[in-house]
Each structure stands twice: as structure tokens, then as C-alpha cells.
């Protein structure tokens, strides 16, 4: 197992000397195997390892047992331990989400917050077996090529060193070295689709071909290459079709069907949607004439006067607001944003890989915490343009930027009274722009739906 994992680390350049690695440590066999694997590299690579554990408060005494187990494991191996206790069931009910999805979002927000403090990487214990389950799960939902890509070995600052190692190999590794781990009883319950796949479906497929999980890993790598090519092709089409009024419908209609599907996936990503095949077919149809297709409640693809746009139709959305008080996550209407405070070095490091992030950052030390509210625009809102020392009303600014009227009411802002400090997708006010001398940065990152996060 160690050799396989090491080859994966080298192949995808996951770790560098001196890295701080934030490991999600649940206490199960997979995360414990990753824990010990990283310990084996700690001295040679000079790694700083920090373990993060989330007690979801879903399994009573068993969850407390898990917490104590991983805490003791870290103490015995001189690894810094970070704990988050949160009532996931209550939070999921509040957000009207499944406990599984809510728990996953909370975990990753916790990992990202910790990583942001150190400029570190996040290591999760996803395996080849998890990857196979994800592909099968996506197939049952009628996925396209993205679903067949499975779980990416690297995504941003998240690395998965065990992604080419099977669960059987991990258990053999733990047993061989006498490494203890605990079993989550919920993994044995058939209430979840993933557990049915794990317990009932995959064993049958492995009877047909014992190398089933390894073959799925090879297939997902090939699909990632294909998906990358499609994405590049779709971006070129979008660049050719883009206008201030929308995207030229005839340009989109005349492109290859596979590329068209990727184009629609890119356009709907900001709304947290992965369109189904039936939606893509209908959208292509209106590109040759005119009309509208409802993709999701209040989200439409509209073709009019030769231009296609994806829009959100609003009702009472403008009245919603959330006061910022240092939280890691905000959900308003159907928008979700991850909030993190990072040092300036980490900000510049991330910005090198994604220039887009600059539109989602504020100088944290210039912000007055009291009174700041995430909301949608209101009459009288004003915004001070960076580098121009000019203050304009949002109405005038949106007119100058030629933002379609049906999109204006769904653009999120962070405001202190009528002074707008940040506008979603547009940028930050001059008063809190990140400048030379800034020390800490508030990053407001949109949480887009990602198939890789369904594990």
C-alpha cells in the first residue's frame, strides 16, 4: 500500500518539502492508514501534520468514542489535533439539506479554515474503492462524462494520496502493522445508496472481475483527459459566442453535441446546477428558435432575439439578509459561499493559480465587523470604485456594466448600511481592497456543486 500511495503522490506532485498537511481524521481504516502513511513521510519531507476531526453529534456515544480515539492517536504520535463539534442534524434541518450533504460541507469548511491559517494542503482518505462507488452512484443518476471522472486525485489544495489504493489493501496494511482503527456502524446500514453499492453491488462485480476497482481507477483517469479536452473546447466556443446581451445562440447550436453539453454545464455551474440530459436537449432546441427551459426552480435558460442566457427569476429574494459575524459559511436564497480569513502569503499563493479570486477578497483588517450584512441590492446603495476614487449608485454601475436587468436582483453584496463593500462577481470597494501592506484577507468563495464532493 505504501508503495502505491507514494507513486500516486509523486505522479500528481501532491506534496513538497516543508508542506503543512491538514488531514481529515475520522478514525476509520482509510483515514488511519493515511495518517500513518503521512507520518512515514514526516521526517523525510519535513511535513507539519495537523489532524482535524468533526464530531457530527449524530451517533451519540459512538461519535464521542471516535473523538476520543483520534485525540489519543494524535497525542501518541505528537500530531496537533483540531476538533469541531457541531449538531449536523439541526444545521441540516435549518438549511433544508440532507444530513450527509450538510456534514460534508461543514467538514470541508473546517478543513479549509484550518488550511488557510497555515497556507497548507488538505489530505483526505478517499480510496480506489470510494472512487468506484462514486462512479456507480453517478451512473445510477444518469451522469455524463463528468460523473465518469470519479474523484479527482488533486483538486485545488486538496490531495488524495490513497486514491489508487483499494479498501482491502488498506485493511491489510493496518492489520500487518498493528494499526488500530474504529468502524462507523452507519457504514453497515443499508439506508444509504452508497452503502448498498458498497455492501451488495460491488462484491458481485468483483466476483466477475477481482480487479474491478483498479479498472475503474484507470477508466476515470482516461475520462478526466477527455473531460479536460471538452472543457477547453467549450471555453473556446463560449469566447466566440459571448456578447454583452448573452451568448450567440446560433454559435452554440452549431457546435458538437458533447461540447454543447459542456457549455451548458459551465454556464449553469454558478447556479449550483448540473443539468440533466433532458434539459440540455431542450436548451439546444430553443437555441435554434426562441423560448425558455426551466432547469431548476426559478432557474431558466432563455433564448431571445438570437441570444441565450441562464437567468434566475426572483420573487422576494431582495428581503433576505445575513449578518456577518465571523462564520465559515453563509447560505442565502440558493447561493452558498465559504468564508475564510487567510494571511497575505496564502492569498498571493492562491491568486497565482486563480486570478478570479481577487474579485472575492477583502482586506480583513479594514472591515468593521459590526453592521456588515450579506444581502441583495437596495435603493440608495452606493459603491466606491477601486483605483478611481469615484462613488456610484449600484443602479448606475450595473447600467454601465450592461448587466441584464433580470440578473441584477440576484447579485449578492456585502454592505455596511448603504455603503456596499463587495459585489458578487464584480469586486471590492476601494475602502477594503487588498493592497500593499494588507496582512489578512477575507476570502468569499462560491461553493459550486461538484461531483467530486459527493463522497
VOPALUM-425371 format. One record per residue (C-alpha): residue number from 0; residue in three letters; x, y, z. Coordinates in pm, whole numbers, plus 50000, padded with zeros to 5 digits. Example, Ala and Ser with C-alpha at 12.3 -4.5 7.8 and 13.67 -1.06 7.14 Angstrom:
ATOM    nr   rest    east   north      up
ATOM     0    ala   51230   49550   50780
ATOM     1    ser   51367   49894   50714
END
This chain:
ATOM    nr   rest    east   north      up
ATOM     0    unk   50000   50000   50000
ATOM     1    unk   50277   50244   50092
ATOM     2    unk   50445   50198   49753
ATOM     3    unk   50119   50258   49567
ATOM     4    unk   50043   50569   49768
ATOM     5    unk   50396   50702   49723
ATOM     6    unk   50374   50656   49346
ATOM     7    unk   50043   50845   49347
ATOM     8    unk   50196   51131   49546
ATOM     9    unk   50486   51153   49300
ATOM    10    unk   50269   51117   48988
ATOM    11    unk   50043   51406   49082
ATOM    12    unk   50308   51611   49267
ATOM    13    unk   50088   51617   49577
ATOM    14    unk   50344   51702   49843
ATOM    15    unk   50653   51921   49864
ATOM    16    unk   50920   51951   50129
ATOM    17    unk   50806   52158   50426
ATOM    18    unk   50433   52138   50347
ATOM    19    unk   50172   52172   50621
ATOM    20    unk   49919   51895   50566
ATOM    21    unk   49570   51908   50714
ATOM    22    unk   49437   51553   50736
ATOM    23    unk   49070   51472   50782
ATOM    24    unk   49089   51204   51052
ATOM    25    unk   48766   51020   51126
ATOM    26    unk   48928   50719   51295
ATOM    27    unk   48822   50469   51030
ATOM    28    unk   49063   50236   50850
ATOM    29    unk   49107   50468   50550
ATOM    30    unk   49186   50785   50744
ATOM    31    unk   49411   50598   50990
ATOM    32    unk   49605   50443   50701
ATOM    33    unk   49651   50792   50553
ATOM    34    unk   49756   50921   50895
ATOM    35    unk   50030   50660   50932
ATOM    36    unk   50137   50699   50569
ATOM    37    unk   50190   51072   50619
ATOM    38    unk   50376   51002   50944
ATOM    39    unk   50615   50781   50745
ATOM    40    unk   50695   51086   50527
ATOM    41    unk   50701   51342   50806
ATOM    42    unk   51076   51339   50865
ATOM    43    unk   51197   51290   50506
ATOM    44    unk   50970   51564   50367
ATOM    45    unk   50969   51785   50674
ATOM    46    unk   50589   51776   50690
ATOM    47    unk   50387   51960   50952
ATOM    48    unk   50083   51739   51008
ATOM    49    unk   49762   51868   51164
ATOM    50    unk   49468   51633   51220
ATOM    51    unk   49111   51763   51202
ATOM    52    unk   48818   51568   51339
ATOM    53    unk   48450   51659   51319
ATOM    54    unk   48207   51518   51573
ATOM    55    unk   47876   51544   51389
ATOM    56    unk   47683   51457   51707
ATOM    57    unk   47475   51206   51509
ATOM    58    unk   47569   50876   51675
ATOM    59    unk   47570   50961   52045
ATOM    60    unk   47825   50765   52248
ATOM    61    unk   47979   50613   51937
ATOM    62    unk   48063   50959   51800
ATOM    63    unk   48220   51054   52134
ATOM    64    unk   48419   50729   52124
ATOM    65    unk   48552   50822   51778
ATOM    66    unk   48653   51166   51904
ATOM    67    unk   48846   51025   52199
ATOM    68    unk   49015   50763   51979
ATOM    69    unk   49155   51011   51727
ATOM    70    unk   49255   51257   52000
ATOM    71    unk   49457   50986   52175
ATOM    72    unk   49607   50873   51843
ATOM    73    unk   49734   51225   51778
ATOM    74    unk   49873   51262   52131
ATOM    75    unk   50065   50933   52097
ATOM    76    unk   50222   51048   51770
ATOM    77    unk   50284   51415   51860
ATOM    78    unk   50043   51544   51597
ATOM    79    unk   49844   51865   51652
ATOM    80    unk   49474   51787   51693
ATOM    81    unk   49186   52015   51592
ATOM    82    unk   48828   51933   51688
ATOM    83    unk   48493   52066   51568
ATOM    84    unk   48176   51958   51747
ATOM    85    unk   47859   52055   51563
ATOM    86    unk   47498   51941   51558
ATOM    87    unk   47475   51847   51192
ATOM    88    unk   47115   51723   51214
ATOM    89    unk   46996   52060   51346
ATOM    90    unk   47203   52251   51089
ATOM    91    unk   47073   52032   50804
ATOM    92    unk   46715   52094   50915
ATOM    93    unk   46780   52468   50924
ATOM    94    unk   46928   52464   50572
ATOM    95    unk   46673   52210   50442
ATOM    96    unk   46952   51978   50329
ATOM    97    unk   47030   51612   50382
ATOM    98    unk   47250   51540   50685
ATOM    99    unk   47504   51379   50451
ATOM   100    unk   47544   51688   50234
ATOM   101    unk   47537   51927   50529
ATOM   102    unk   47801   51724   50715
ATOM   103    unk   48024   51718   50409
ATOM   104    unk   48001   52096   50364
ATOM   105    unk   48080   52153   50733
ATOM   106    unk   48382   51920   50720
ATOM   107    unk   48534   52086   50417
ATOM   108    unk   48473   52435   50554
ATOM   109    unk   48655   52329   50874
ATOM   110    unk   48944   52179   50675
ATOM   111    unk   48971   52489   50456
ATOM   112    unk   48967   52724   50753
ATOM   113    unk   49250   52532   50920
ATOM   114    unk   49448   52508   50596
ATOM   115    unk   49406   52882   50546
ATOM   116    unk   49575   52954   50878
ATOM   117    unk   49892   52779   50761
ATOM   118    unk   49876   52801   50384
ATOM   119    unk   49854   52423   50396
ATOM   120    unk   49718   52139   50187
ATOM   121    unk   49423   51920   50278
ATOM   122    unk   49468   51542   50260
ATOM   123    unk   49156   51325   50251
ATOM   124    unk   49149   50946   50265
ATOM   125    unk   48944   50874   49955
ATOM   126    unk   49039   50538   49803
ATOM   127    unk   49001   50347   49478
ATOM   128    unk   48701   50178   49641
ATOM   129    unk   48540   50517   49714
ATOM   130    unk   48609   50614   49355
ATOM   131    unk   48434   50302   49223
ATOM   132    unk   48132   50368   49447
ATOM   133    unk   48115   50729   49326
ATOM   134    unk   48121   50627   48960
ATOM   135    unk   47845   50369   49015
ATOM   136    unk   47643   50622   49216
ATOM   137    unk   47676   50877   48937
ATOM   138    unk   47575   50618   48676
ATOM   139    unk   47255   50541   48864
ATOM   140    unk   47171   50911   48846
ATOM   141    unk   47222   50924   48469
ATOM   142    unk   47552   51112   48465
ATOM   143    unk   47759   51231   48172
ATOM   144    unk   48134   51232   48126
ATOM   145    unk   48191   51439   48443
ATOM   146    unk   48029   51170   48654
ATOM   147    unk   48255   50909   48498
ATOM   148    unk   48561   51110   48607
ATOM   149    unk   48501   50997   48965
ATOM   150    unk   48701   51158   49244
ATOM   151    unk   48995   51373   49126
ATOM   152    unk   49335   51288   49283
ATOM   153    unk   49402   51662   49324
ATOM   154    unk   49152   51947   49336
ATOM   155    unk   49288   52287   49431
ATOM   156    unk   49467   52244   49764
ATOM   157    unk   49302   51906   49830
ATOM   158    unk   49515   51594   49773
ATOM   159    unk   49415   51227   49791
ATOM   160    unk   49723   51005   49826
ATOM   161    unk   49520   50683   49865
ATOM   162    unk   49301   50730   49558
ATOM   163    unk   49466   50436   49376
ATOM   164    unk   49465   50205   49681
ATOM   165    unk   49171   49970   49746
ATOM   166    unk   48997   49936   50080
ATOM   167    unk   49113   49573   50103
ATOM   168    unk   49476   49685   50064
ATOM   169    unk   49427   49945   50336
ATOM   170    unk   49286   49698   50585
ATOM   171    unk   49571   49457   50507
ATOM   172    unk   49820   49742   50567
ATOM   173    unk   49664   49830   50903
ATOM   174    unk   49647   49468   51017
ATOM   175    unk   50003   49396   50907
ATOM   176    unk   50146   49684   51112
ATOM   177    unk   49903   49650   51402
ATOM   178    unk   49749   49990   51341
ATOM   179    unk   49420   50025   51526
ATOM   180    unk   49112   50184   51375
ATOM   181    unk   48741   50206   51452
ATOM   182    unk   48433   50118   51250
ATOM   183    unk   48145   50357   51195
ATOM   184    unk   47831   50148   51244
ATOM   185    unk   47639   50367   50997
ATOM   186    unk   47862   50228   50719
ATOM   187    unk   47687   49893   50765
ATOM   188    unk   47334   50031   50735
ATOM   189    unk   47156   49994   50401
ATOM   190    unk   46963   50319   50442
ATOM   191    unk   47215   50499   50220
ATOM   192    unk   47258   50432   49848
ATOM   193    unk   47635   50435   49881
ATOM   194    unk   47624   50162   50143
ATOM   195    unk   47405   49944   49919
ATOM   196    unk   47660   49982   49641
ATOM   197    unk   47944   49900   49882
ATOM   198    unk   47781   49604   50053
ATOM   199    unk   47571   49447   49778
ATOM   200    unk   47668   49564   49429
ATOM   201    unk   48048   49592   49423
ATOM   202    unk   48108   49244   49575
ATOM   203    unk   47913   49092   49282
ATOM   204    unk   48113   49296   49029
ATOM   205    unk   48437   49184   49196
ATOM   206    unk   48327   48823   49157
ATOM   207    unk   48307   48888   48784
ATOM   208    unk   48642   49069   48785
ATOM   209    unk   48854   49090   49103
ATOM   210    unk   49032   49395   48952
ATOM   211    unk   48706   49590   48916
ATOM   212    unk   48815   49879   49143
ATOM   213    unk   49155   49913   48976
ATOM   214    unk   48990   49910   48633
ATOM   215    unk   48751   50185   48740
ATOM   216    unk   49054   50391   48851
ATOM   217    unk   49210   50353   48507
ATOM   218    unk   48883   50446   48337
ATOM   219    unk   48837   50761   48547
ATOM   220    unk   49187   50878   48458
ATOM   221    unk   49107   50841   48088
ATOM   222    unk   48773   51019   48135
ATOM   223    unk   48949   51310   48310
ATOM   224    unk   49166   51358   48000
ATOM   225    unk   48857   51354   47778
ATOM   226    unk   48671   51592   48010
ATOM   227    unk   48965   51830   48007
ATOM   228    unk   48961   51839   47627
ATOM   229    unk   48585   51902   47623
ATOM   230    unk   48617   52180   47878
ATOM   231    unk   48885   52357   47673
ATOM   232    unk   48672   52322   47359
ATOM   233    unk   48365   52457   47542
ATOM   234    unk   48559   52759   47670
ATOM   235    unk   48662   52843   47312
ATOM   236    unk   48301   52822   47195
ATOM   237    unk   48186   53047   47481
ATOM   238    unk   48457   53301   47399
ATOM   239    unk   48338   53313   47037
ATOM   240    unk   47970   53333   47136
ATOM   241    unk   47996   53590   47416
ATOM   242    unk   47831   53932   47384
ATOM   243    unk   47700   54185   47636
ATOM   244    unk   47348   54064   47556
ATOM   245    unk   47423   53697   47619
ATOM   246    unk   47570   53416   47411
ATOM   247    unk   47504   53393   47037
ATOM   248    unk   47253   53111   47015
ATOM   249    unk   47349   53009   46659
ATOM   250    unk   47716   52964   46758
ATOM   251    unk   47614   52740   47047
ATOM   252    unk   47362   52546   46837
ATOM   253    unk   47614   52463   46567
ATOM   254    unk   47880   52319   46798
ATOM   255    unk   47930   51947   46864
ATOM   256    unk   47668   51793   47096
ATOM   257    unk   47927   51686   47355
ATOM   258    unk   48082   52033   47354
ATOM   259    unk   47736   52190   47379
ATOM   260    unk   47660   51984   47689
ATOM   261    unk   47984   52107   47846
ATOM   262    unk   47900   52466   47751
ATOM   263    unk   47568   52441   47937
ATOM   264    unk   47741   52278   48235
ATOM   265    unk   47982   52573   48254
ATOM   266    unk   47701   52830   48228
ATOM   267    unk   47490   52664   48499
ATOM   268    unk   47775   52597   48741
ATOM   269    unk   47745   52938   48907
ATOM   270    unk   47387   52847   49000
ATOM   271    unk   47500   52523   49166
ATOM   272    unk   47335   52308   48898
ATOM   273    unk   47444   52010   48693
ATOM   274    unk   47186   51997   48409
ATOM   275    unk   47028   51667   48315
ATOM   276    unk   47036   51526   47960
ATOM   277    unk   46670   51624   47903
ATOM   278    unk   46747   51987   47990
ATOM   279    unk   47045   52002   47757
ATOM   280    unk   46834   51863   47471
ATOM   281    unk   46560   52120   47534
ATOM   282    unk   46810   52407   47561
ATOM   283    unk   46967   52312   47229
ATOM   284    unk   46617   52320   47080
ATOM   285    unk   46547   52678   47189
ATOM   286    unk   46887   52788   47055
ATOM   287    unk   46751   52727   46703
ATOM   288    unk   46439   52939   46766
ATOM   289    unk   46340   53103   47095
ATOM   290    unk   46183   53006   47425
ATOM   291    unk   46267   52918   47784
ATOM   292    unk   46357   52598   47970
ATOM   293    unk   46321   52566   48346
ATOM   294    unk   46631   52379   48465
ATOM   295    unk   46554   52407   48833
ATOM   296    unk   46306   52601   49043
ATOM   297    unk   46343   52969   48939
ATOM   298    unk   46647   52892   48715
ATOM   299    unk   46582   52922   48341
ATOM   300    unk   46768   52903   48011
ATOM   301    unk   46619   53177   47792
ATOM   302    unk   46675   53219   47419
ATOM   303    unk   46553   53550   47280
ATOM   304    unk   46648   53763   46978
ATOM   305    unk   46932   53524   46897
ATOM   306    unk   47095   53522   47240
ATOM   307    unk   47099   53256   47514
ATOM   308    unk   47122   53341   47884
ATOM   309    unk   47085   53148   48208
ATOM   310    unk   46877   53355   48450
ATOM   311    unk   46728   53338   48797
ATOM   312    unk   46375   53465   48831
ATOM   313    unk   46329   53638   49162
ATOM   314    unk   46036   53677   49398
ATOM   315    unk   46110   53809   49749
ATOM   316    unk   46481   53741   49737
ATOM   317    unk   46580   54106   49794
ATOM   318    unk   46450   54094   50153
ATOM   319    unk   46684   53816   50264
ATOM   320    unk   46994   53911   50462
ATOM   321    unk   47261   53755   50686
ATOM   322    unk   47477   53947   50933
ATOM   323    unk   47847   53861   50906
ATOM   324    unk   47985   53760   51245
ATOM   325    unk   48291   53555   51150
ATOM   326    unk   48109   53241   51031
ATOM   327    unk   48267   52995   50786
ATOM   328    unk   47965   52951   50562
ATOM   329    unk   47665   53154   50453
ATOM   330    unk   47359   53031   50265
ATOM   331    unk   47122   53293   50128
ATOM   332    unk   46848   53218   49879
ATOM   333    unk   47002   52933   49676
ATOM   334    unk   47353   53080   49698
ATOM   335    unk   47623   52934   49918
ATOM   336    unk   47958   53093   49998
ATOM   337    unk   48254   52968   50200
ATOM   338    unk   48423   53236   50411
ATOM   339    unk   48783   53214   50530
ATOM   340    unk   49044   53451   50667
ATOM   341    unk   49397   53382   50539
ATOM   342    unk   49729   53555   50574
ATOM   343    unk   49855   53763   50282
ATOM   344    unk   50112   53500   50181
ATOM   345    unk   49846   53234   50140
ATOM   346    unk   49627   53479   49947
ATOM   347    unk   49905   53553   49694
ATOM   348    unk   49978   53180   49665
ATOM   349    unk   49616   53106   49576
ATOM   350    unk   49587   53405   49348
ATOM   351    unk   49871   53275   49130
ATOM   352    unk   49656   52975   49047
ATOM   353    unk   49327   53162   49017
ATOM   354    unk   49320   53533   48925
ATOM   355    unk   48940   53516   48956
ATOM   356    unk   48977   53502   49336
ATOM   357    unk   49071   53871   49351
ATOM   358    unk   48706   53960   49288
ATOM   359    unk   48613   53766   49601
ATOM   360    unk   48856   53913   49857
ATOM   361    unk   48859   54199   50106
ATOM   362    unk   49123   54343   50336
ATOM   363    unk   49003   54185   50660
ATOM   364    unk   49162   54441   50890
ATOM   365    unk   48973   54733   50729
ATOM   366    unk   48633   54577   50789
ATOM   367    unk   48419   54681   51084
ATOM   368    unk   48267   54352   51198
ATOM   369    unk   47952   54510   51342
ATOM   370    unk   47679   54601   51097
ATOM   371    unk   47812   54415   50793
ATOM   372    unk   47533   54231   50613
ATOM   373    unk   47519   53994   50317
ATOM   374    unk   47209   54086   50117
ATOM   375    unk   47082   54185   49775
ATOM   376    unk   47079   54538   49640
ATOM   377    unk   46854   54810   49775
ATOM   378    unk   46756   55156   49665
ATOM   379    unk   47026   55406   49762
ATOM   380    unk   47316   55157   49762
ATOM   381    unk   47648   55315   49666
ATOM   382    unk   47984   55166   49570
ATOM   383    unk   48328   55328   49563
ATOM   384    unk   48515   55210   49255
ATOM   385    unk   48868   55087   49326
ATOM   386    unk   49161   55294   49191
ATOM   387    unk   48922   55561   49057
ATOM   388    unk   48809   55732   49379
ATOM   389    unk   48458   55760   49234
ATOM   390    unk   48138   55666   49416
ATOM   391    unk   47841   55547   49209
ATOM   392    unk   47498   55410   49278
ATOM   393    unk   47461   55037   49211
ATOM   394    unk   47189   55116   48958
ATOM   395    unk   47426   55333   48756
ATOM   396    unk   47714   55088   48793
ATOM   397    unk   47502   54797   48672
ATOM   398    unk   47384   55005   48377
ATOM   399    unk   47742   55089   48280
ATOM   400    unk   47846   54725   48311
ATOM   401    unk   47543   54629   48096
ATOM   402    unk   47430   54367   48347
ATOM   403    unk   47091   54229   48229
ATOM   404    unk   46805   54352   48444
ATOM   405    unk   46686   54000   48527
ATOM   406    unk   47026   53927   48687
ATOM   407    unk   47062   54240   48898
ATOM   408    unk   46832   54138   49182
ATOM   409    unk   47022   53811   49237
ATOM   410    unk   47371   53963   49274
ATOM   411    unk   47486   53933   49633
ATOM   412    unk   47652   54225   49811
ATOM   413    unk   47825   54278   50145
ATOM   414    unk   47716   54613   50284
ATOM   415    unk   47760   54839   50584
ATOM   416    unk   47437   55037   50575
ATOM   417    unk   47404   55178   50225
ATOM   418    unk   47780   55153   50162
ATOM   419    unk   47848   54843   49954
ATOM   420    unk   48187   54689   50035
ATOM   421    unk   48177   54397   49793
ATOM   422    unk   47968   54292   49492
ATOM   423    unk   47949   53930   49380
ATOM   424    unk   48139   53878   49054
ATOM   425    unk   48235   54246   49026
ATOM   426    unk   48477   54313   49307
ATOM   427    unk   48562   54506   49622
ATOM   428    unk   48516   54869   49718
ATOM   429    unk   48824   55092   49727
ATOM   430    unk   48785   55115   50105
ATOM   431    unk   48867   54748   50162
ATOM   432    unk   49061   54637   49853
ATOM   433    unk   49363   54417   49924
ATOM   434    unk   49667   54642   49889
ATOM   435    unk   50037   54653   49967
ATOM   436    unk   50057   54634   50344
ATOM   437    unk   49746   54421   50387
ATOM   438    unk   49805   54145   50639
ATOM   439    unk   49488   53937   50640
ATOM   440    unk   49236   53867   50366
ATOM   441    unk   48870   53768   50389
ATOM   442    unk   48800   53528   50104
ATOM   443    unk   48438   53486   49993
ATOM   444    unk   48435   53181   49770
ATOM   445    unk   48125   53048   49591
ATOM   446    unk   48050   52685   49676
ATOM   447    unk   47962   52530   49341
ATOM   448    unk   47816   52181   49324
ATOM   449    unk   48097   51939   49249
ATOM   450    unk   48057   51568   49181
ATOM   451    unk   48389   51500   49349
ATOM   452    unk   48243   51627   49677
ATOM   453    unk   47964   51368   49684
ATOM   454    unk   48181   51135   49896
END
